[in-house]
């Protein structure tokens, strides 16, 4: 549920950031900025697995999620009725991209660790469908809400990230909503 909600809210915001940035920086500069953002994400995703193996999956996931919470909160502040900063918003978008690129491989590895081989096909199928549904719902609602309610959407995204990141060692759940088996050791 958390992943569904988080992905839906993210897709109410991030696909429309190209329009937001082009309104502030112009089309050419926005194209370059988004290209840089994508290249950073692609480049760092190649190192995500190495970093998670080197420093530990759980540590990397927690670090990436806390950094994403920081980025969302700063984006919220920088798009509030009292203050607007498209440049800081862009840098926080880039931090979000970095977090997804580094944390994604650790999340995938963690899912493989917590599942049995015969469960994986079913688990990844459900995740795939839920992810696609949340993207469709988020993108559709974002088309109606982004222009007039960006600040409120960023509040919702920040609150969702805060709830997700709130430490709870007794029932540590991950993006798929699965409870980590107690017989699996993580760094």
matplotlib code that plots the C-alpha trace (Angstrom):
import matplotlib.pyplot as plt

x = [0.0, 2.8, 4.6, 1.4, 0.6, 4.1, 4.4, 1.0, 1.8, 5.2, 3.6, 1.3, 4.4, 7.5, 6.2, 5.0, 8.2, 9.3, 6.5, 7.3, 11.0, 10.3, 8.0, 10.9, 14.0, 12.8, 12.5, 16.2, 17.7, 15.0, 15.9, 19.5, 18.7, 16.5, 19.0, 21.7, 19.2, 18.6, 22.3, 23.1, 20.4, 21.6, 25.2, 24.6, 22.3, 25.3, 26.9, 23.9, 24.5, 28.2, 27.4, 24.7, 27.1, 29.9, 28.0, 25.0, 21.5, 19.6, 22.0, 21.8, 18.0, 17.6, 20.1, 18.4, 14.9, 16.0, 17.7, 14.6, 12.5, 14.9, 14.6, 10.8, 10.6, 13.0, 10.9, 7.8, 9.3, 10.7, 7.2, 5.2, 3.0, 5.8, 8.9, 9.6, 13.0, 12.9, 16.7, 16.7, 13.6, 15.7, 18.6, 16.2, 14.8, 18.3, 18.9, 15.7, 17.0, 20.3, 18.4, 16.3, 19.4, 21.4, 18.6, 16.8, 19.3, 19.4, 15.6, 15.6, 18.3, 16.4, 13.2, 15.1, 16.6, 13.2, 11.4, 11.6, 12.5, 9.0, 7.4, 9.4, 7.5, 4.2, 5.7, 7.3, 4.1, 2.0, 4.5, 4.7, 0.9, 0.6, 3.4, 1.8, -1.6, -0.2, 1.7, -1.5, -3.7, -1.0, -0.3, -4.0, -4.7, -1.5, -2.7, -5.6, -3.9, -0.3, -0.8, -3.0, -2.0, 1.7, 2.4, -0.3, 1.0, 4.5, 3.1, 1.4, 4.6, 6.6, 4.1, 4.1, 7.9, 8.0, 5.5, 7.6, 10.9, 9.6, 11.7, 9.8, 12.2, 9.4, 7.7, 10.2, 8.4, 9.7, 8.3, 6.4, 4.6, 6.3, 7.6, 11.2, 11.8, 13.6, 15.9, 17.6, 20.5, 21.1, 24.0]
y = [0.0, 2.4, 1.8, 2.2, 5.5, 6.8, 6.0, 7.5, 10.8, 10.9, 10.5, 13.3, 15.5, 14.4, 13.8, 17.4, 18.9, 19.4, 21.9, 23.5, 23.9, 25.2, 27.9, 29.1, 28.3, 28.1, 25.0, 24.7, 25.0, 22.6, 20.1, 20.2, 20.1, 17.0, 15.3, 15.8, 14.4, 11.3, 10.7, 11.0, 8.5, 6.0, 6.4, 5.9, 3.0, 1.0, 1.6, 0.9, -2.8, -2.3, 0.4, -1.8, -4.8, -2.6, -0.7, -3.0, -3.0, -1.9, 1.0, 2.2, 1.9, 3.8, 6.5, 6.9, 7.1, 9.7, 11.7, 11.5, 12.8, 15.7, 16.4, 16.3, 18.6, 21.1, 20.9, 21.6, 24.6, 25.9, 25.7, 27.1, 30.2, 32.1, 31.1, 29.8, 28.5, 26.5, 26.0, 24.4, 22.4, 21.0, 20.1, 18.3, 16.4, 15.4, 14.2, 12.1, 10.6, 9.8, 8.1, 6.0, 5.0, 3.9, 2.5, 0.6, -2.2, -2.7, -2.9, -5.5, -7.5, -7.3, -8.6, -11.6, -12.3, -12.3, -14.5, -18.1, -18.9, -20.3, -17.0, -14.6, -14.7, -14.1, -11.4, -9.5, -9.8, -8.3, -5.5, -4.8, -4.5, -2.4, -0.1, 0.4, 1.0, 3.6, 5.3, 5.5, 6.8, 9.3, 10.6, 11.0, 12.8, 14.9, 16.2, 17.8, 18.8, 19.7, 23.3, 24.5, 22.2, 21.6, 22.7, 20.4, 17.5, 18.0, 18.1, 14.7, 13.3, 14.5, 13.1, 9.8, 9.7, 10.6, 7.8, 5.4, 6.4, 6.4, 3.6, 0.6, -2.3, -4.7, -4.8, -3.4, -3.5, -2.7, -1.3, -4.4, -4.6, -7.8, -8.4, -9.3, -12.9, -13.0, -15.7, -13.4, -11.3, -7.8, -5.4]
z = [0.0, 0.9, -2.4, -4.3, -2.6, -2.8, -6.5, -7.3, -5.5, -7.1, -10.5, -9.8, -9.6, -11.4, -15.0, -15.0, -13.7, -17.3, -17.7, -14.4, -15.2, -18.7, -17.3, -15.2, -17.3, -20.9, -23.1, -24.1, -20.6, -19.2, -21.9, -20.9, -17.1, -17.6, -19.8, -17.1, -14.5, -16.6, -17.3, -13.6, -12.8, -15.4, -14.5, -10.8, -11.2, -12.5, -9.1, -6.9, -6.6, -5.7, -3.2, -1.5, -1.4, 0.0, 2.7, 3.3, 1.7, 4.7, 5.4, 1.8, 1.6, 4.9, 3.8, 0.4, 1.9, 4.5, 1.8, -0.4, 2.6, 2.9, -0.9, -0.8, 2.2, 0.6, -2.7, -0.6, 1.0, -2.3, -3.9, -1.0, -1.2, 0.7, -1.3, -4.8, -6.0, -9.3, -9.1, -5.7, -6.8, -9.7, -7.4, -5.1, -8.1, -8.9, -5.4, -5.7, -8.9, -7.2, -4.3, -6.7, -8.7, -5.6, -3.6, -6.4, -6.8, -3.0, -2.9, -5.7, -4.0, -0.7, -2.4, -3.8, -0.3, 1.4, -1.1, -2.1, -5.7, -6.4, -5.0, -7.1, -10.3, -8.5, -6.3, -9.1, -11.2, -8.5, -7.9, -11.7, -11.9, -8.8, -9.9, -13.3, -11.9, -9.4, -12.3, -14.4, -11.5, -10.4, -13.8, -14.5, -11.3, -11.6, -14.9, -13.1, -9.8, -10.7, -11.9, -9.0, -6.2, -6.5, -2.9, -1.5, -3.6, -2.2, 1.3, 0.6, -0.8, 2.1, 4.6, 2.8, 2.8, 6.5, 7.4, 5.2, 6.9, 10.4, 12.1, 13.3, 14.0, 15.1, 11.7, 9.1, 5.8, 2.4, -0.8, -1.7, 1.6, 2.6, 6.1, 6.1, 7.3, 10.7, 9.5, 6.9, 8.1, 6.6, 7.0]

ax = plt.figure().add_subplot(projection="3d")
ax.plot(x, y, z, "-o")
ax.set_aspect("equal")
plt.show()
